[in-house]
Each structure stands twice: as structure tokens, then as C-alpha cells.
Amino acid sequence: MSETEPDTTVLTPRLRTTATRSLFWIAAGIFLLTVAIVSMNLAGTATEGPPLDPTSPREDGTMALAEVLRQQGVDVVVTTTLDGTRNALESSGESSLFFSNADGYLNDDQIVEVVSLAETVVFADPDFSALLAVAPEVAQAGASYATVDASCSAPIASNAPTITSGPTTLRVVEPDANAMTCYGTEDDGFGLVTLERANTELVLLGATDALSNGDITAADNAAFAVKLLGGNTTLVWYTPSFTDVAGGGTKSADELAPGWVLPGVWLGILTLLTAALWRGRRFGPLVIEKLPVTVRSSETMQGRARLYEKSGARLHAVDSLRIGTIRRLAALCGMASTASVDDVILRVSPLTDHPVAQLRQLLVEKVPQSDHELIALSDELLVLEESVQRAIRPI
């Protein structure tokens, strides 16, 4: 007698099967990673520009002034790097330079270099450290938001006798300093201080609000701004950026970030994909298993009743009782399961000699206010069912 080998079934999933099952989670992980990268890039490009930005239409920007200067024949060249500023000034010949270090990208040595690049340099809102580096005879004098007179003999005063000061003012702390002060008082500080530096006329500007889009139309701010920055045919408007940090030059991500950042990012990506595969794995098709016990309907009813009692859900309980009663009454009367409550009431009323209004009150409208009333309503429903059953099937 020949012996046949039994059929064997391989239960271990193949690599292709496992990859197919995990494909969704791999795609989901890649999608989430792509969304995160795109969101980070959009967040980086959506940040608002610095104050006094000539390309910004915001209230603290200066786009309006830049456009007016261009209409007056001034070539406004906007730069965002120190190297670009040098090249622009070298190629433009006689020109003015306007810059601000509001975000603190420039160090003191870079500020000293910028101040020496042009014959006329307007330094807006200098901080304490910058003043020590380029103008130690000038100090900050606090905040001011008033409308001030020129109170000086500078040519700019004839075109703009009053401007709005702020946000800061400056004070000359050395009596022998060769400085011209305008727009303020000795006690409150000045919005404009002009100094002579070798071949450079250095203008320190504290009243930068007069240049902004929000205040350019107030007082004589427009005339003041055009006179201040429109003295030459070319104005180089330098807005320092992150590229100038630590000596200038474009820095790559590897140079700016610590050494552990890139390995940490790759480790995080690998952990995310591993977690996605781990949580998304499957052990095969679901198996239907018969329960070893049968749960009686009375136990289910009692369990629901206890839950309703704990939560105080009388309305929910009475609704369940009424729905069951209406369905059983419809079945007793030979009506379809889709019969409405009104149809059931009209059929039951002549069988039990109960008025339609009374049946409607019992089956629809009556609201129990306590557990005792709920039990009484349940008893009335049972009595109604028994009455209908006796009427249809008399003993």
C-alpha cells in the first residue's frame, strides 16, 4: 500500500504579501513627511519682513516712500546682503545709503564698515551697542511719539518744519561734539542727529515712524522723508538679512546647524516609518468564533435598565418602552412594521374602548418626572398590550 504525503499549507506570509499589506502605511508615512516639509518651507517664506522694508506694504513698511522716491527720479536699489550693498555702491557712483539693523543681523564691525561705504549714510534706529561703535558721542534718550518742530537750521527743516517723532530719540552727550540736532529738545532728545565722519556724512535717525507707510501722510513726514533720502540720484536701501550673520556669506544648512541635527532628523524619520510598519502590521484574516454562551434577552434588558437608571435617562428609557409597545401592538393588529403611531392608535382605540387622545397621551406625550412615574407608565403600557391581546384573541 502506497503512503501519500499530507498536503501542507504555509501560514507564514511571504515578503510580497507583507509589503502589499504595509504599502498603505508606507505611503501614509511618506505623505505626512512631505506635508511636514512643505509646511516648514511655507512657514519660512510666509514670515513678515522687518520694519522699514521698502518692499513691504504693511503699516511699518516703507513701500510708499520707495515708490515716491522713484517717481521723483531717484534710483532706489534694494539690497539684502553686505556684499550686494558693496557692489551696488561701487557701480552707482555718487549715492546715498540707508540701512537699519532692527533684527540685529550685523555685528559692530560690520556696522562700522557699512557706515564708511558711502558719502551720505542714514543709520535708522541705532541701538546702544551700535552707537558706541560708530558714534560714542551720541546716546539713546528714550521713546517719544509726539509731533515735534525742526528747531534747527538744517536744509531739511525748510521743507519739513514738523514731523512725528518716534519710536526713539537721541541725545548728544559730549558738548564739544561736531553734531547737528533736529526735531526735538535738549531734555526730550532729538529725532535726527547729523555727524561728520572723515569723508562721510552720518545721519542717525530715531524718528523712523515718519518714514513708515502708516505715518508718511502725517504732519510734514512725506517732505521730510523725500528730502532726507532723495539728495542723490541713487539710493541704496540696505535691509540686512540672515546671510550677513557671522561675517557674511551664504551659509549652508550643514554649516549653520549643529552636527547632531542631521543624524537626529534621519533617526526621527526612520523611527516614524518603523512605528508606521509596526502599528500597521496584520496577522492574517479575521476568524469568526462562536461564543460559548447565549445571552438572554432579559439580561440585556436588565443591563440597559441599570445603565438608564445610573444616568437618569428617563426619557430614553420611556422611548424604548414605547417603541417596543407600538411595534408589538402593530404586530397584534396585523399591521405592517412601517405603520405610523397614529395608525396604530386609530386601530387600537376601538379594540380597547380607549379614546384616541388618551392613547396618544400614553404612547407619545406623557413625560415621567420621577422613577415612580416611569414604572407606572411601564405598567400602563403592559396593561394596554394585554387589553389588545384579549380583544383580538379572547380566551
Phi, psi and omega per residue, in radians:
M1 nan 2.231 -3.104
S2 -1.399 2.502 -3.131
E3 -1.813 2.170 -3.129
T4 -1.734 2.474 3.126
E5 -1.366 2.413 -3.141
P6 -1.233 2.623 3.086
D7 -1.180 2.434 3.127
T8 -2.042 2.501 3.122
T9 -2.077 2.191 3.127
V10 -1.461 2.035 -3.104
L11 -1.603 -0.354 -3.139
T12 -1.227 2.163 -3.110
P13 -1.160 2.498 3.092
R14 -1.302 2.892 -3.126
L15 -1.067 -0.695 -3.140
R16 -1.130 -0.706 3.130
T17 -1.130 -0.756 3.126
T18 -1.101 -0.728 3.134
A19 -1.139 -0.654 3.129
T20 -1.147 -0.732 3.134
R21 -1.167 -0.544 -3.095
S22 -1.586 -0.055 -3.059
L23 -1.053 -0.713 -3.118
F24 -1.062 -0.802 -3.088
W25 -1.211 -0.605 3.062
I26 -1.121 -0.785 3.116
A27 -1.109 -0.678 3.125
A28 -1.131 -0.713 3.106
G29 -1.119 -0.747 3.108
I30 -1.122 -0.693 3.119
F31 -1.104 -0.798 3.131
L32 -1.104 -0.691 3.110
L33 -1.125 -0.710 3.110
T34 -1.125 -0.744 3.102
V35 -1.064 -0.719 3.140
A36 -1.115 -0.756 -3.134
I37 -1.140 -0.776 3.129
V38 -1.109 -0.715 3.135
S39 -1.108 -0.709 3.116
M40 -1.125 -0.702 3.120
N41 -1.167 -0.729 3.117
L42 -1.151 -0.668 3.109
A43 -1.118 -0.631 3.130
G44 -1.214 -0.575 -3.129
T45 -1.527 -0.211 -3.077
A46 -1.635 0.010 -3.127
T47 -1.202 2.550 -3.116
E48 -1.287 2.632 3.137
G49 -1.304 2.993 -3.123
P50 -1.290 2.899 3.040
P51 -1.076 2.690 3.140
L52 1.111 0.444 3.106
D53 -1.350 2.120 -3.101
P54 -1.246 -0.116 3.108
T55 -1.853 0.091 -3.054
S56 -1.799 2.249 3.069
P57 -1.519 0.020 -3.139
R58 -1.162 2.981 -3.040
E59 -1.109 -0.617 -3.141
D60 -1.617 0.086 3.051
G61 -1.464 3.124 -3.087
T62 -2.312 0.545 3.133
M63 -1.080 -0.678 -3.124
A64 -1.063 -0.777 3.130
L65 -1.123 -0.749 -3.140
A66 -1.065 -0.704 3.136
E67 -1.203 -0.663 3.106
V68 -1.121 -0.721 3.112
L69 -1.084 -0.694 3.112
R70 -1.139 -0.663 3.091
Q71 -1.155 -0.461 3.105
Q72 -1.468 0.065 3.090
G73 1.642 0.136 3.126
V74 -1.550 2.279 3.100
D75 -1.486 1.792 -3.105
V76 -1.575 1.976 3.139
V77 -1.844 2.033 -3.105
V78 -1.652 2.198 3.104
T79 -2.214 2.685 -3.132
T80 -2.204 0.050 3.105
T81 -2.316 2.721 3.126
L82 -1.173 -0.690 3.098
D83 -1.116 -0.740 3.107
G84 -1.119 -0.594 3.108
T85 -1.173 -0.754 3.098
R86 -1.026 -0.842 -3.098
N87 -1.111 -0.699 -3.134
A88 -1.130 -0.720 -3.135
L89 -1.235 -0.631 3.131
E90 -1.181 -0.596 -3.088
S91 -1.543 -0.214 -3.057
S92 -1.730 -0.152 -3.127
G93 1.265 -2.270 -3.127
E94 -1.284 2.081 -3.071
S95 -2.727 2.918 3.076
S96 -1.872 2.702 3.138
L97 -2.195 2.248 3.071
F98 -2.122 2.306 3.099
F99 -2.687 2.803 3.089
S100 -2.501 2.556 3.132
N101 -1.993 0.842 -3.033
A102 -1.090 -0.611 -3.108
D103 -1.588 -0.049 3.067
G104 1.268 0.478 3.137
Y105 -1.288 -0.468 -3.087
L106 -1.652 2.434 3.012
N107 -1.548 3.101 -3.047
D108 -1.105 -0.685 3.132
D109 -1.112 -0.692 3.117
Q110 -1.175 -0.658 3.110
I111 -1.112 -0.735 3.092
V112 -1.040 -0.693 3.121
E113 -1.169 -0.754 -3.121
V114 -1.080 -0.707 -3.108
V115 -1.102 -0.439 -3.106
S116 -1.662 0.093 -3.041
L117 -1.415 -0.434 -3.053
A118 -2.339 2.889 3.125
E119 -1.299 -0.553 3.091
T120 -2.179 2.045 -3.096
V121 -2.178 2.193 3.082
V122 -1.877 1.986 -3.139
F123 -1.807 1.937 -3.045
A124 -1.581 2.309 3.021
D125 0.904 1.045 3.119
P126 -1.252 2.485 3.105
D127 -1.583 -3.112 -3.047
F128 -1.063 -0.795 -3.104
S129 -1.148 -0.715 -3.140
A130 -1.160 -0.661 3.104
L131 -1.114 -0.690 3.090
L132 -1.112 -0.545 -3.093
A133 -1.386 -0.695 -3.023
V134 -1.961 -0.391 -3.099
A135 -2.615 1.300 -3.104
P136 -1.155 -0.266 3.111
E137 -1.431 -0.036 -3.141
V138 -2.066 2.456 3.115
A139 -2.338 2.838 3.080
Q140 -1.296 2.547 -3.056
A141 -2.128 0.202 3.093
G142 1.772 -3.093 -3.085
A143 -1.574 2.684 3.107
S144 -2.728 2.393 -3.127
Y145 -2.335 0.543 -3.113
A146 -1.725 2.977 2.992
T147 -1.623 2.140 -2.999
V148 -2.108 2.709 3.067
D149 -1.532 2.804 -3.121
A150 -1.114 -0.895 3.095
S151 0.958 0.675 3.081
C152 -2.712 2.951 -3.099
S153 -1.787 0.247 -3.139
A154 -1.163 2.603 3.135
P155 -0.973 -0.492 -3.117
I156 -1.187 -0.413 -3.082
A157 -1.225 -0.483 -3.123
S158 -1.213 -0.572 3.135
N159 -1.529 -0.477 -3.075
A160 -2.359 1.444 -3.111
P161 -1.210 -0.458 3.122
T162 -2.406 2.475 3.069
I163 -2.452 2.962 3.038
T164 -1.580 2.153 -3.137
S165 -1.424 2.937 3.071
G166 1.962 2.775 0.133
P167 -1.471 -0.225 -3.101
T168 -2.245 2.838 3.060
T169 -2.249 2.838 -3.073
L170 -2.186 2.724 -3.139
R171 -2.409 2.433 3.066
V172 -1.502 2.094 -3.043
V173 -1.715 -0.152 3.094
E174 -1.935 2.046 -3.070
P175 -1.053 -0.582 -3.085
D176 -1.527 0.119 -3.110
A177 -1.217 2.445 3.108
N178 -1.485 1.434 -3.048
A179 -2.379 2.540 3.047
M180 -1.955 2.212 -3.105
T181 -1.961 2.437 -3.132
C182 -2.457 2.747 3.025
Y183 1.065 1.202 3.077
G184 2.799 -2.920 3.097
T185 -2.274 2.875 -3.122
E186 -1.108 -0.592 -3.109
D187 -1.381 -0.691 -3.056
D188 -1.609 -0.179 -3.089
G189 1.635 2.961 -3.054
F190 -2.102 2.617 3.100
G191 -1.496 -0.244 -3.087
L192 -2.529 2.236 3.091
V193 -2.292 2.194 -3.126
T194 -1.932 2.269 -3.125
L195 -2.202 2.638 3.064
E196 -1.779 2.166 -3.126
R197 -2.223 1.680 3.130
A198 0.895 -1.938 -3.128
N199 -1.702 0.265 -3.056
T200 -2.168 2.370 2.966
E201 -1.691 1.923 -3.079
L202 -1.714 2.103 3.124
V203 -1.906 2.045 3.080
L204 -1.684 2.119 -3.026
L205 -1.992 2.035 3.027
G206 -1.713 -0.483 -3.121
A207 -1.471 1.085 -3.093
T208 -1.316 -0.320 3.110
D209 -1.069 -0.465 -3.128
A210 -1.156 -0.320 -3.137
L211 -1.638 -0.261 -2.982
S212 -1.307 2.773 3.119
N213 -1.063 -0.576 -3.090
G214 -1.268 -0.501 -3.047
D215 -2.081 0.099 -3.045
I216 -1.117 -0.444 -3.113
T217 -1.613 -0.061 -3.127
A218 -1.449 2.587 3.098
A219 0.824 -2.373 3.095
D220 -1.826 0.563 -3.058
N221 -1.080 -0.705 -3.095
A222 -1.108 -0.818 3.122
A223 -1.115 -0.678 3.117
F224 -1.079 -0.813 -3.093
A225 -1.158 -0.741 -3.134
V226 -1.159 -0.720 3.125
K227 -1.172 -0.658 -3.098
L228 -1.193 -0.723 -3.016
L229 -1.872 -0.106 -3.087
G230 -1.831 0.407 -3.112
G231 -1.231 -0.476 3.135
N232 -2.053 2.893 -3.095
T233 -1.269 -0.322 -3.138
T234 -2.227 2.313 3.062
L235 -2.143 2.064 3.059
V236 -1.626 1.981 -3.090
W237 -1.767 1.841 -3.023
Y238 -1.757 2.058 3.052
T239 -1.973 1.742 -3.094
P240 -0.979 2.590 -3.136
S241 -2.293 -3.139 -3.099
F242 -1.128 -0.350 3.119
T243 -1.079 -0.490 -3.092
D244 -1.487 -0.018 -3.118
V245 -1.168 2.465 3.075
A246 1.027 0.836 2.981
G247 1.662 0.043 3.084
G248 1.482 3.069 -3.098
G249 1.587 2.547 -3.128
T250 -1.319 2.203 -3.128
K251 -1.785 2.416 3.071
S252 -1.436 2.945 -3.135
A253 -1.117 -0.620 3.133
D254 -1.161 -0.576 -3.136
E255 -1.338 -0.599 -3.077
L256 -1.461 -0.564 -3.061
A257 -1.576 2.617 3.028
P258 -1.082 2.830 -3.056
G259 -1.157 -0.417 -3.085
W260 -1.490 -0.125 -3.035
V261 -1.178 -0.879 -3.080
L262 -1.107 -0.829 3.060
P263 -1.055 -0.629 3.109
G264 -1.119 -0.692 3.115
V265 -1.114 -0.795 3.139
W266 -1.142 -0.654 3.099
L267 -1.120 -0.707 3.101
G268 -1.108 -0.726 3.116
I269 -1.103 -0.775 3.132
L270 -1.106 -0.692 3.110
T271 -1.127 -0.717 3.116
L272 -1.086 -0.787 3.140
L273 -1.167 -0.682 3.118
T274 -1.118 -0.738 3.115
A275 -1.122 -0.661 3.116
A276 -1.122 -0.737 3.108
L277 -1.168 -0.682 -3.122
W278 -1.154 -0.824 -3.117
R279 -1.312 -0.356 -3.087
G280 -1.710 0.054 -3.101
R281 -1.243 2.763 3.113
R282 -2.292 2.608 -3.112
F283 -1.801 0.256 -3.134
G284 2.023 -3.112 -3.110
P285 -1.200 2.709 3.107
L286 -1.219 2.492 3.141
V287 -1.925 2.231 3.102
I288 -1.439 2.117 -3.117
E289 -2.034 2.278 3.137
K290 -1.308 2.395 3.109
L291 -1.269 2.480 -3.102
P292 -1.342 -0.162 -3.105
V293 -2.256 2.827 3.068
T294 -1.981 2.170 -3.124
V295 -1.521 2.141 -3.137
R296 -1.265 2.612 -3.135
S297 -1.155 -0.534 3.131
S298 -1.151 -0.622 3.100
E299 -1.161 -0.717 3.089
T300 -1.082 -0.742 3.133
M301 -1.095 -0.773 -3.130
Q302 -1.162 -0.659 3.107
G303 -1.103 -0.769 3.097
R304 -1.136 -0.650 3.134
A305 -1.095 -0.713 3.120
R306 -1.136 -0.687 3.100
L307 -1.111 -0.763 3.110
Y308 -1.091 -0.663 -3.123
E309 -1.163 -0.738 -3.134
K310 -1.139 -0.681 -3.108
S311 -1.520 -0.089 -3.127
G312 1.157 0.520 -3.077
A313 -1.575 1.244 -3.121
R314 -1.145 -0.745 -3.104
L315 -1.094 -0.704 3.112
H316 -1.109 -0.713 -3.126
A317 -1.159 -0.797 -3.114
V318 -1.177 -0.571 3.069
D319 -1.103 -0.740 3.130
S320 -1.112 -0.734 3.110
L321 -1.094 -0.790 -3.119
R322 -1.144 -0.714 -3.141
I323 -1.081 -0.766 3.115
G324 -1.108 -0.731 3.136
T325 -1.111 -0.780 -3.128
I326 -1.088 -0.711 3.132
R327 -1.135 -0.737 -3.122
R328 -1.213 -0.652 3.085
L329 -1.105 -0.729 3.112
A330 -1.094 -0.692 3.115
A331 -1.159 -0.706 3.109
L332 -1.093 -0.640 -3.106
C333 -1.495 0.061 3.138
G334 1.244 0.476 -3.130
M335 -1.672 2.784 3.123
A336 -1.206 2.730 3.141
S337 -1.182 -0.293 3.137
T338 -1.602 0.119 -3.126
A339 -1.128 2.482 -3.113
S340 -1.375 2.926 3.134
V341 -1.104 -0.736 -3.140
D342 -1.085 -0.680 3.106
D343 -1.111 -0.730 3.127
V344 -1.120 -0.749 3.140
I345 -1.084 -0.761 -3.139
L346 -1.141 -0.536 3.113
R347 -1.359 -0.656 -3.076
V348 -1.340 -0.534 -3.029
S349 -0.996 -0.870 3.138
P350 -1.235 -0.388 -3.135
L351 -1.302 -0.550 -3.063
T352 -1.921 -0.039 -3.091
D353 1.045 0.497 3.054
H354 -1.710 2.403 3.084
P355 -1.080 2.634 3.127
V356 -1.044 -0.707 -3.129
A357 -1.089 -0.679 -3.139
Q358 -1.182 -0.738 3.102
L359 -1.120 -0.684 3.141
R360 -1.159 -0.653 3.100
Q361 -1.089 -0.699 -3.113
L362 -1.273 -0.742 -3.016
L363 -1.562 -0.276 -3.028
V364 -2.325 -0.916 -2.816
E365 -1.633 -0.496 -3.032
K366 -1.196 2.295 -3.104
V367 -2.059 2.033 3.131
P368 -1.268 2.399 -3.118
Q369 -1.758 -0.113 -3.138
S370 -2.652 2.965 3.108
D371 -1.121 -0.617 3.115
H372 -1.084 -0.775 3.097
E373 -1.145 -0.588 3.107
L374 -1.134 -0.745 3.116
I375 -1.136 -0.703 3.124
A376 -1.108 -0.696 3.114
L377 -1.135 -0.680 3.102
S378 -1.098 -0.705 3.107
D379 -1.121 -0.703 3.126
E380 -1.092 -0.662 3.103
L381 -1.134 -0.698 3.105
L382 -1.129 -0.734 3.112
V383 -1.082 -0.704 3.121
L384 -1.092 -0.756 3.125
E385 -1.089 -0.771 3.136
E386 -1.099 -0.646 3.134
S387 -1.135 -0.743 3.130
V388 -1.141 -0.726 -3.137
Q389 -1.126 -0.682 3.106
R390 -1.177 -0.608 -3.132
A391 -1.217 -0.600 -3.091
I392 -1.501 -0.703 -3.112
R393 -2.159 1.323 -3.124
P394 -1.126 2.503 -3.135
I395 -1.389 nan nan
